[in-house]
Amino acid sequence: MRFNFALKSFFTVLVAGVLVGCNNSNDYENNSRATGWRLDGKGGSMKYQTDYKGQETGPGLVFIEGGTFTMGRVQDDVMHDWNNTPTQQHVQSFYMDETEVTNRMYLQYLDWLKMTFPPEEENYKNIYVGALPDTLVWRNRLGYNKTMTNNYLRHPAYQNYPVVGVNWIQATEFSKWRTDRVNEMILGEKGYTARDAKYKTDANTSFNTDTYINAPTKVYGGNDSLIRGGKAGDRLVQVIDQDTTHKYVQRKDGVLLPAYRLPTEAEWEYAALGLSSLREYNKYRGRKKYPWDGQYTRNGNRKTRGDQLANFKQGKGDYGGIAGWSDDNADITAEIKSYPPNDFGLYDMAGNVAEWVADVYRPIVDGKYNDFNYYRGNVYTKNAIGQDGTVEVITTDNIQYDTLSNGAIVARALPGEIKQVAVTEEDTYLRTQFSQSDNRDFRDGDKQSSRYYRDQSVALEGGKRMYNSPEHEVATITDSTGNATLSRNYDQSSERTTLINNEVRVYKGGSWRDIAYWLDPAQRRYFPQDMATDYIGFRNAMSRVGSKSQKGKKARN
């Protein structure tokens, strides 16, 4: 009897201990460390996301765990560009497209623009036209390429081929559109907005991620049946009880994904190298010449020995090799996933098409000033605030267009987006990180970095500049009858010494037109951001929020 009583007492204490432990664990999750208040929204308390599982991988992306690497080349520079001196850099974890953006992906963007902003309407015609790839990039005065000019973008035979003829600005606008469509899908599938809302929009009722976060009542044209028409719309309010300000998904809920964007040059090079196969504990053994192991462009594996590992120009007049087993199976671009991926699972990080990255080009990567997430191209802006004290949203009456140097007109702010303005001196006062809105030529092109920095009478704008690049002028002239014509003035000055300015962007990786020398991930070239070619495409990246790794770390041994 005594033994049974003691055994029952032991189990009672054990169960009580477990329950106390569970309660403590629950308190840890749902109570504030700062105040002890509840964080689950019950009883009128504030609601926070306490069981966040981590960032989901967006459509088309693969995870790239960040780290340190040597950016730039360490071999002889036979081109004598001297523009990729090795520098040690650290890159945060991020996501990158598994493949290059394809014709089919870009056509979905074009079709959405056509449906939402019908080009036959005068107010919208430049939106669709400005997004169209330049299919005439295939033309050659001494070559027959009419087949690609007429078919490459739209024919289903090329639907899984990388899109070309897209300039840097168009690639950036596609990235913004992709962000909004993915987050719009997430909100609908999770039941926060009407599930079919994405199919019911027009020019006046489009969805924008930043607008939803900052002024949710202004998305979908203020149609509440779409904004909160999902099954989870009411549950969102009920969970937080009396907190009526939380009617919509916010950043703190962890539902929306960060923006799709072009990768930085450092991110692209780090991802292309895929150094994990060369890792030996805490160092890299040697250096990769290409995104794959070895010093050769042909596969050394037993079953596929001799197969080309990328699509590139093998020599003069040789874009694919001799027909048969030694052929790389492509004379122009190749279908995505035609060649093995690198160690990160990324396809065509060498060959096929070269790719736009986000950076403004400068010959020197200023690793002495910054060696963490290096990027040149920051132009800081802020949300415009209207007279009512809320963010100012672009409408169909004030769509913002840019006229490019070649006279093309592109839309840079569509209806539904928040109007952006430059930061002011009030925003930068006593800040140490930045002092102005436009930082593209910081330490390499601004007055302080030029040899004219002591001359107070020299104004860099319109005067002597560090990079004396051509200045082509495009202007719209309106006559007395109200008819507008476009005036183009080509800069014919013989005193220009460079093509480098704040409107040229870096592109990386070799293409189907390039020899093997350009397949090295460290190679860097530049091209005007408003021009396109038949050998430059792009892929998107997305920042990683939260932990550096997707899975916990443990000791190697």
C-alpha positions as CSV (number, residue, x, y, z in Angstrom):
1,M,0.0,0.0,0.0
2,R,2.7,2.4,1.0
3,F,4.6,1.5,-2.3
4,N,1.5,2.2,-4.4
5,F,0.9,5.5,-2.6
6,A,4.5,6.6,-3.1
7,L,4.3,5.6,-6.8
8,K,1.1,7.6,-7.3
9,S,2.6,10.6,-5.5
10,F,5.7,10.4,-7.8
11,F,3.6,10.4,-10.9
12,T,1.5,13.3,-9.7
13,V,4.6,15.4,-9.1
14,L,6.0,14.4,-12.4
15,V,2.8,15.3,-14.3
16,A,2.6,18.6,-12.4
17,G,6.2,19.4,-13.3
18,V,5.5,18.7,-17.0
19,L,2.4,20.9,-16.9
20,V,4.3,23.7,-15.2
21,G,7.1,23.4,-17.8
22,C,4.5,23.6,-20.6
23,N,2.9,26.6,-19.0
24,N,6.3,28.3,-18.7
25,S,7.0,27.5,-22.3
26,N,3.7,28.9,-23.3
27,D,4.3,32.0,-21.3
28,Y,7.7,32.4,-23.0
29,E,5.9,32.4,-26.4
30,N,2.9,34.5,-25.6
31,N,4.1,36.9,-22.9
32,S,6.4,39.9,-23.4
33,R,9.9,39.8,-21.9
34,A,9.7,43.5,-21.5
35,T,6.4,43.9,-19.7
36,G,5.0,40.4,-19.1
37,W,1.9,41.4,-21.1
38,R,0.2,38.8,-23.3
39,L,1.2,38.9,-27.0
40,D,-1.5,36.7,-28.5
41,G,-4.2,39.4,-28.9
42,K,-6.5,37.8,-26.3
43,G,-8.4,39.8,-23.8
44,G,-7.6,43.1,-25.5
45,S,-3.8,42.6,-25.6
46,M,-1.7,43.5,-28.6
47,K,-1.1,40.8,-31.2
48,Y,2.3,39.8,-32.4
49,Q,3.5,36.8,-34.5
50,T,5.1,34.5,-31.9
51,D,5.2,31.3,-33.9
52,Y,6.9,32.5,-37.1
53,K,8.5,29.6,-38.9
54,G,10.8,31.4,-41.2
55,Q,10.7,33.0,-44.6
56,E,9.0,30.9,-47.3
57,T,10.8,30.5,-50.6
58,G,9.1,32.5,-53.4
59,P,8.1,31.0,-56.7
60,G,11.1,30.2,-59.0
61,L,13.7,30.9,-56.3
62,V,16.4,28.8,-54.6
63,F,18.1,29.7,-51.3
64,I,21.7,30.9,-51.3
65,E,23.4,30.9,-47.9
66,G,25.6,33.9,-47.6
67,G,29.2,34.1,-46.5
68,T,32.6,35.6,-47.3
69,F,34.4,35.2,-50.6
70,T,37.0,36.8,-52.8
71,M,35.2,39.0,-55.3
72,G,37.2,39.6,-58.5
73,R,39.9,37.7,-60.5
74,V,43.2,36.5,-59.3
75,Q,44.6,35.5,-62.7
76,D,46.2,37.6,-65.3
77,D,44.0,40.2,-66.9
78,V,44.7,39.6,-70.6
79,M,42.1,42.3,-71.6
80,H,44.0,44.9,-69.4
81,D,40.7,46.2,-68.1
82,W,42.0,46.3,-64.5
83,N,38.4,46.5,-63.3
84,N,38.1,43.4,-61.2
85,T,40.9,43.6,-58.6
86,P,40.3,40.9,-55.9
87,T,38.6,42.2,-52.8
88,Q,37.2,40.2,-49.8
89,Q,33.5,40.7,-49.5
90,H,30.7,39.3,-47.3
91,V,27.2,38.7,-48.7
92,Q,24.1,38.1,-46.7
93,S,21.9,35.1,-47.4
94,F,19.4,35.6,-50.2
95,Y,17.4,33.9,-52.8
96,M,18.0,33.8,-56.6
97,D,16.0,32.5,-59.6
98,E,16.9,29.0,-60.5
99,T,16.9,30.0,-64.1
100,E,17.0,33.1,-66.2
101,V,13.6,34.9,-66.8
102,T,12.1,33.2,-69.8
103,N,10.0,34.5,-72.7
104,R,6.9,32.9,-71.2
105,M,7.5,34.6,-67.9
106,Y,7.9,37.9,-69.6
107,L,4.9,37.4,-71.8
108,Q,2.8,36.9,-68.7
109,Y,3.9,40.4,-67.6
110,L,3.1,41.9,-71.0
111,D,-0.3,40.3,-71.2
112,W,-1.1,41.5,-67.7
113,L,-0.2,45.1,-68.7
114,K,-2.3,44.8,-71.8
115,M,-5.4,43.6,-69.9
116,T,-5.0,46.1,-67.1
117,F,-3.9,49.1,-69.1
118,P,-5.3,48.7,-72.6
119,P,-2.8,50.1,-75.1
120,E,-5.6,51.3,-77.4
121,E,-6.5,53.9,-74.8
122,E,-4.4,57.0,-75.3
123,N,-3.6,57.4,-71.6
124,Y,-2.1,53.9,-71.3
125,K,-0.5,53.2,-74.7
126,N,3.1,53.9,-73.5
127,I,2.8,51.5,-70.6
128,Y,2.6,48.4,-72.8
129,V,4.8,49.7,-75.6
130,G,7.4,50.8,-73.1
131,A,7.6,47.3,-71.6
132,L,8.0,45.5,-75.0
133,P,11.4,43.8,-75.6
134,D,13.3,45.1,-78.6
135,T,12.9,42.2,-81.0
136,L,15.0,44.1,-83.6
137,V,18.2,43.4,-81.6
138,W,18.4,40.2,-83.7
139,R,19.0,42.1,-86.9
140,N,22.4,42.2,-88.5
141,R,23.3,44.1,-91.6
142,L,25.2,41.1,-93.0
143,G,23.2,38.3,-91.4
144,Y,19.8,36.6,-91.9
145,N,18.1,36.6,-88.5
146,K,14.5,37.4,-89.5
147,T,13.3,34.1,-88.0
148,M,14.4,35.2,-84.5
149,T,13.1,38.8,-85.0
150,N,9.6,37.5,-85.8
151,N,9.4,34.4,-83.6
152,Y,11.8,34.4,-80.7
153,L,9.7,36.3,-78.1
154,R,6.2,34.9,-78.8
155,H,6.5,31.5,-80.6
156,P,5.9,28.5,-78.2
157,A,9.1,26.9,-79.6
158,Y,11.0,29.5,-77.6
159,Q,8.8,29.9,-74.6
160,N,11.4,28.4,-72.2
161,Y,14.3,30.3,-73.7
162,P,15.7,33.3,-71.8
163,V,14.1,36.6,-72.7
164,V,16.5,39.1,-74.5
165,G,16.0,42.5,-75.9
166,V,15.1,43.8,-72.4
167,N,17.0,46.8,-71.1
168,W,17.9,47.3,-67.4
169,I,15.0,49.6,-66.8
170,Q,12.5,47.1,-68.2
171,A,14.1,44.3,-66.1
172,T,13.7,46.4,-63.0
173,E,10.0,47.2,-63.8
174,F,9.3,43.5,-64.3
175,S,10.8,42.7,-60.9
176,K,8.4,45.2,-59.3
177,W,5.4,43.7,-61.1
178,R,6.5,40.2,-60.1
179,T,6.6,41.2,-56.4
180,D,3.1,42.5,-56.5
181,R,1.6,39.5,-58.3
182,V,3.3,37.0,-55.9
183,N,2.2,38.8,-52.8
184,E,-1.3,39.3,-54.2
185,M,-1.5,35.6,-54.8
186,I,-0.3,34.9,-51.2
187,L,-2.9,37.1,-49.6
188,G,-5.6,35.5,-51.7
189,E,-4.6,31.9,-51.0
190,K,-4.3,32.6,-47.3
191,G,-7.8,34.1,-47.3
192,Y,-6.9,37.7,-46.4
193,T,-8.2,39.1,-49.7
194,A,-10.8,37.8,-52.1
195,R,-9.2,34.7,-53.7
196,D,-10.1,35.8,-57.2
197,A,-9.3,39.5,-56.7
198,K,-6.2,39.3,-58.9
199,Y,-8.5,38.5,-61.9
200,K,-10.9,41.4,-61.2
201,T,-8.6,44.4,-61.4
202,D,-8.2,47.1,-64.0
203,A,-6.3,50.4,-64.3
204,N,-8.1,51.9,-61.3
205,T,-8.1,48.8,-59.0
206,S,-4.6,47.3,-59.2
207,F,-2.7,45.8,-56.3
208,N,0.6,47.1,-55.0
209,T,2.5,45.6,-52.0
210,D,3.8,48.8,-50.5
211,T,0.4,50.5,-50.9
212,Y,-1.2,47.5,-49.1
213,I,1.2,47.8,-46.2
214,N,1.1,51.6,-45.9
215,A,-2.5,52.4,-47.0
216,P,-4.5,49.2,-47.4
217,T,-7.8,50.9,-48.0
218,K,-6.4,52.4,-51.2
219,V,-5.6,49.1,-53.0
220,Y,-8.1,47.6,-55.4
221,G,-9.5,51.1,-55.7
222,G,-10.8,51.0,-52.2
223,N,-13.1,48.0,-52.9
224,D,-13.5,46.4,-49.4
225,S,-15.1,43.3,-50.8
226,L,-11.8,42.6,-52.5
227,I,-9.4,43.9,-49.9
228,R,-11.0,41.9,-47.0
229,G,-13.2,39.5,-49.0
230,G,-11.3,36.4,-48.1
231,K,-12.2,33.7,-45.5
232,A,-9.5,34.9,-43.1
233,G,-10.4,38.6,-43.3
234,D,-12.8,38.4,-40.3
235,R,-10.5,35.9,-38.4
236,L,-7.7,38.4,-38.6
237,V,-9.8,40.9,-36.5
238,Q,-11.2,38.2,-34.2
239,V,-7.8,36.8,-33.3
240,I,-6.6,40.2,-32.2
241,D,-9.9,40.8,-30.3
242,Q,-10.4,44.6,-29.8
243,D,-7.4,45.8,-31.8
244,T,-9.5,47.2,-34.7
245,T,-6.4,48.8,-36.3
246,H,-5.2,45.4,-37.3
247,K,-7.8,44.7,-40.0
248,Y,-5.2,44.0,-42.6
249,V,-2.0,42.0,-42.9
250,Q,1.1,44.0,-41.7
251,R,4.8,43.4,-42.0
252,K,4.9,42.1,-38.4
253,D,2.6,39.2,-39.5
254,G,5.4,37.7,-41.7
255,V,2.9,36.9,-44.5
256,L,4.2,39.0,-47.3
257,L,7.5,38.3,-49.1
258,P,10.3,40.9,-49.6
259,A,10.6,42.4,-53.1
260,Y,11.9,40.6,-56.2
261,R,14.7,42.6,-57.6
262,L,17.9,42.4,-59.7
263,P,20.8,40.8,-57.8
264,T,23.7,43.0,-56.8
265,E,27.0,42.3,-58.6
266,A,28.5,40.8,-55.4
267,E,25.4,38.5,-55.0
268,W,25.5,37.3,-58.6
269,E,29.2,36.5,-58.5
270,Y,29.0,34.7,-55.2
271,A,26.0,32.7,-56.4
272,A,27.7,31.9,-59.7
273,L,30.9,30.6,-58.1
274,G,29.1,28.1,-55.9
275,L,32.2,27.5,-53.8
276,S,30.7,24.9,-51.5
277,S,32.3,22.1,-53.4
278,L,35.8,23.6,-52.7
279,R,35.2,24.0,-49.0
280,E,37.5,22.4,-46.5
281,Y,36.3,23.2,-43.0
282,N,36.8,26.9,-42.6
283,K,38.5,27.8,-45.9
284,Y,38.1,27.4,-49.6
285,R,40.6,25.1,-51.4
286,G,41.8,26.9,-54.5
287,R,39.5,28.9,-56.8
288,K,37.0,28.1,-59.4
289,K,37.5,29.3,-62.9
290,Y,33.9,28.6,-63.9
291,P,30.7,27.9,-62.0
292,W,31.6,24.2,-62.2
293,D,34.8,22.4,-60.9
294,G,37.8,22.1,-63.1
295,Q,39.6,24.2,-65.7
296,Y,37.7,22.9,-68.8
297,T,34.4,23.6,-70.5
298,R,33.6,20.0,-71.2
299,N,32.2,17.4,-68.8
300,G,34.7,15.0,-67.3
301,N,32.1,12.5,-65.9
302,R,32.2,9.0,-67.2
303,K,28.7,8.9,-68.7
304,T,28.7,12.4,-70.2
305,R,32.4,12.9,-70.9
306,G,33.0,15.5,-73.6
307,D,29.6,17.2,-73.3
308,Q,29.8,21.0,-73.1
309,L,28.9,22.5,-69.7
310,A,27.6,25.8,-71.1
311,N,26.3,27.5,-74.2
312,F,29.0,29.8,-75.6
313,K,30.9,30.7,-78.7
314,Q,33.7,28.1,-79.1
315,G,35.7,30.1,-81.7
316,K,35.4,32.2,-84.8
317,G,32.4,31.1,-86.7
318,D,31.8,28.4,-84.2
319,Y,28.7,28.9,-82.1
320,G,27.9,25.3,-81.3
321,G,30.6,23.0,-82.5
322,I,30.5,20.3,-85.1
323,A,27.1,18.7,-85.4
324,G,26.8,15.6,-83.4
325,W,28.0,14.5,-80.0
326,S,30.5,17.4,-79.6
327,D,27.9,20.0,-80.4
328,D,26.7,22.1,-77.4
329,N,23.1,21.8,-78.8
330,A,22.6,25.5,-79.3
331,D,23.6,28.1,-81.8
332,I,21.8,31.0,-80.3
333,T,20.3,30.8,-76.8
334,A,19.4,27.5,-75.3
335,E,16.3,26.3,-73.4
336,I,16.7,26.7,-69.7
337,K,18.0,23.7,-67.8
338,S,19.9,22.4,-70.8
339,Y,23.1,22.2,-68.9
340,P,23.9,21.0,-65.4
341,P,23.4,23.4,-62.5
342,N,26.1,24.7,-60.2
343,D,26.5,23.7,-56.6
344,F,23.7,26.1,-55.5
345,G,21.3,24.5,-58.0
346,L,21.4,27.5,-60.4
347,Y,21.3,27.0,-64.1
348,D,23.2,28.9,-66.8
349,M,25.3,31.1,-64.5
350,A,27.8,30.9,-67.4
351,G,26.8,31.1,-71.0
352,N,23.4,31.2,-72.7
353,V,22.8,34.9,-72.0
354,A,24.7,37.4,-69.9
355,E,22.7,38.9,-67.1
356,W,21.9,42.4,-65.9
357,V,22.7,43.1,-62.2
358,A,21.7,46.0,-60.1
359,D,25.0,47.9,-59.9
360,V,26.1,51.1,-61.6
361,Y,29.4,50.4,-63.2
362,R,32.7,51.8,-62.0
363,P,36.1,50.4,-62.8
364,I,36.9,49.9,-59.1
365,V,34.9,48.0,-56.5
366,D,35.5,50.2,-53.4
367,G,36.1,47.4,-50.9
368,K,38.0,49.7,-48.6
369,Y,34.9,51.7,-47.9
370,N,32.5,48.8,-47.6
371,D,32.9,45.0,-47.6
372,F,29.4,44.0,-46.5
373,N,26.6,43.6,-49.1
374,Y,28.5,45.8,-51.5
375,Y,26.3,47.7,-54.0
376,R,26.8,50.9,-56.0
377,G,23.5,52.4,-57.1
378,N,21.6,53.6,-54.1
379,V,19.1,56.4,-54.8
380,Y,17.2,56.9,-51.6
381,T,13.6,58.0,-51.8
382,K,10.6,58.3,-49.4
383,N,6.9,58.0,-49.7
384,A,5.2,61.2,-50.8
385,I,2.6,62.4,-48.3
386,G,-0.5,64.1,-49.5
387,Q,-2.5,67.0,-48.0
388,D,-4.6,64.6,-46.0
389,G,-1.6,63.3,-44.2
390,T,-1.6,59.8,-45.9
391,V,0.6,58.4,-48.6
392,E,0.0,59.8,-52.1
393,V,-0.9,57.0,-54.5
394,I,-0.5,57.3,-58.2
395,T,-3.8,57.4,-60.1
396,T,-4.6,57.0,-63.8
397,D,-4.4,60.8,-64.0
398,N,-0.8,61.2,-62.9
399,I,1.1,58.2,-64.3
400,Q,4.8,58.9,-64.3
401,Y,6.8,58.4,-67.5
402,D,10.5,58.7,-68.3
403,T,11.9,59.5,-71.7
404,L,15.0,57.5,-72.3
405,S,18.1,58.7,-74.2
406,N,17.0,56.9,-77.3
407,G,13.6,58.6,-77.2
408,A,11.6,55.6,-75.9
409,I,8.9,56.4,-73.3
410,V,8.6,54.0,-70.3
411,A,6.3,54.1,-67.3
412,R,8.2,54.3,-64.0
413,A,5.2,54.6,-61.6
414,L,1.9,52.9,-62.4
415,P,-1.6,53.5,-60.9
416,G,-1.8,51.9,-57.4
417,E,1.9,52.6,-56.5
418,I,3.0,55.1,-53.9
419,K,4.6,58.2,-55.3
420,Q,8.3,58.5,-54.4
421,V,10.2,61.7,-53.8
422,A,13.9,62.3,-53.0
423,V,15.0,62.5,-49.4
424,T,15.8,66.0,-48.2
425,E,18.4,67.7,-46.0
426,E,16.1,67.4,-43.1
427,D,16.1,63.6,-43.6
428,T,19.9,63.4,-43.7
429,Y,20.7,66.0,-41.1
430,L,23.4,64.7,-38.7
431,R,23.4,61.3,-40.3
432,T,26.7,59.5,-40.8
433,Q,25.6,56.8,-43.2
434,F,24.4,59.1,-46.1
435,S,24.0,62.8,-46.8
436,Q,22.0,62.9,-50.0
437,S,19.4,61.0,-52.1
438,D,21.6,60.0,-55.1
439,N,24.7,58.1,-54.1
440,R,25.5,56.4,-57.5
441,D,28.8,58.3,-57.9
442,F,29.9,58.4,-54.3
443,R,33.7,58.3,-54.0
444,D,34.0,57.7,-57.7
445,G,32.5,60.4,-59.8
446,D,31.3,63.0,-57.4
447,K,33.2,66.3,-56.9
448,Q,35.0,65.2,-53.8
449,S,36.6,62.2,-55.7
450,S,37.6,64.2,-58.8
451,R,40.7,66.3,-59.4
452,Y,38.5,69.4,-59.5
453,Y,37.5,69.0,-55.8
454,R,39.4,72.1,-54.7
455,D,38.0,74.4,-57.4
456,Q,34.9,75.9,-55.9
457,S,34.0,77.6,-59.2
458,V,33.5,74.2,-61.0
459,A,30.1,72.8,-60.9
460,L,30.0,69.1,-61.8
461,E,26.5,69.4,-63.3
462,G,27.1,70.8,-66.7
463,G,30.8,71.5,-66.1
464,K,33.9,69.5,-65.7
465,R,33.2,65.9,-64.6
466,M,35.3,63.0,-63.5
467,Y,33.8,60.8,-66.2
468,N,33.5,62.8,-69.4
469,S,30.8,60.7,-71.1
470,P,28.5,61.8,-73.9
471,E,25.3,63.6,-73.1
472,H,22.6,62.9,-75.6
473,E,19.6,65.2,-75.3
474,V,16.0,64.2,-75.8
475,A,13.2,66.7,-75.5
476,T,9.5,67.1,-76.2
477,I,8.6,70.2,-78.2
478,T,5.0,71.4,-78.3
479,D,4.0,73.8,-81.1
480,S,1.3,76.5,-81.0
481,T,-1.3,74.0,-82.1
482,G,-0.5,71.7,-79.2
483,N,1.1,69.0,-81.3
484,A,4.1,67.4,-79.5
485,T,7.2,66.2,-81.4
486,L,10.3,64.5,-80.0
487,S,13.6,66.2,-80.5
488,R,16.8,64.1,-80.4
489,N,20.3,65.7,-80.2
490,Y,23.2,63.3,-80.6
491,D,26.3,64.3,-78.7
492,Q,29.0,64.6,-81.4
493,S,31.7,66.1,-79.2
494,S,35.2,64.8,-80.0
495,E,36.3,65.6,-76.4
496,R,34.5,62.7,-74.8
497,T,36.9,60.3,-73.1
498,T,34.7,57.6,-71.7
499,L,31.2,56.0,-71.8
500,I,31.0,55.6,-68.0
501,N,28.3,57.5,-66.2
502,N,25.5,56.9,-63.7
503,E,23.3,55.3,-66.4
504,V,25.5,52.4,-67.3
505,R,24.9,49.1,-65.5
506,V,27.0,46.0,-64.9
507,Y,26.2,42.8,-66.7
508,K,27.8,39.5,-65.7
509,G,28.4,36.1,-67.2
510,G,29.3,35.0,-70.7
511,S,26.6,34.5,-73.4
512,W,26.0,32.5,-76.5
513,R,28.0,35.2,-78.4
514,D,31.0,35.1,-76.0
515,I,34.1,33.0,-76.0
516,A,35.0,31.0,-72.9
517,Y,37.1,33.8,-71.5
518,W,33.9,35.6,-70.4
519,L,32.5,32.6,-68.6
520,D,34.5,33.5,-65.5
521,P,32.0,34.7,-62.9
522,A,34.4,37.5,-61.9
523,Q,34.3,39.1,-65.4
524,R,32.4,42.4,-65.5
525,R,31.3,44.5,-68.3
526,Y,28.9,47.4,-68.7
527,F,26.1,48.6,-71.0
528,P,23.7,51.6,-71.1
529,Q,20.7,50.9,-68.9
530,D,18.2,52.0,-71.5
531,M,19.6,49.9,-74.3
532,A,19.1,46.2,-75.1
533,T,20.9,43.4,-77.0
534,D,20.3,39.9,-78.2
535,Y,22.7,38.4,-75.6
536,I,21.7,40.1,-72.3
537,G,18.9,38.7,-70.2
538,F,18.3,38.7,-66.4
539,R,17.1,36.8,-63.4
540,N,15.7,38.0,-60.1
541,A,16.9,37.8,-56.5
542,M,15.2,38.3,-53.1
543,S,16.7,39.2,-49.8
544,R,16.6,36.8,-46.9
545,V,15.0,38.1,-43.7
546,G,15.8,36.5,-40.4
547,S,18.4,33.7,-39.8
548,K,21.4,33.3,-42.1
549,S,20.7,29.6,-42.6
550,Q,17.6,27.7,-43.3
551,K,18.6,24.9,-40.9
552,G,20.5,25.1,-37.6
553,K,24.2,24.8,-37.4
554,K,26.1,22.0,-35.6
555,A,29.7,21.1,-35.1
556,R,31.4,19.4,-38.0
557,N,32.8,16.6,-35.9
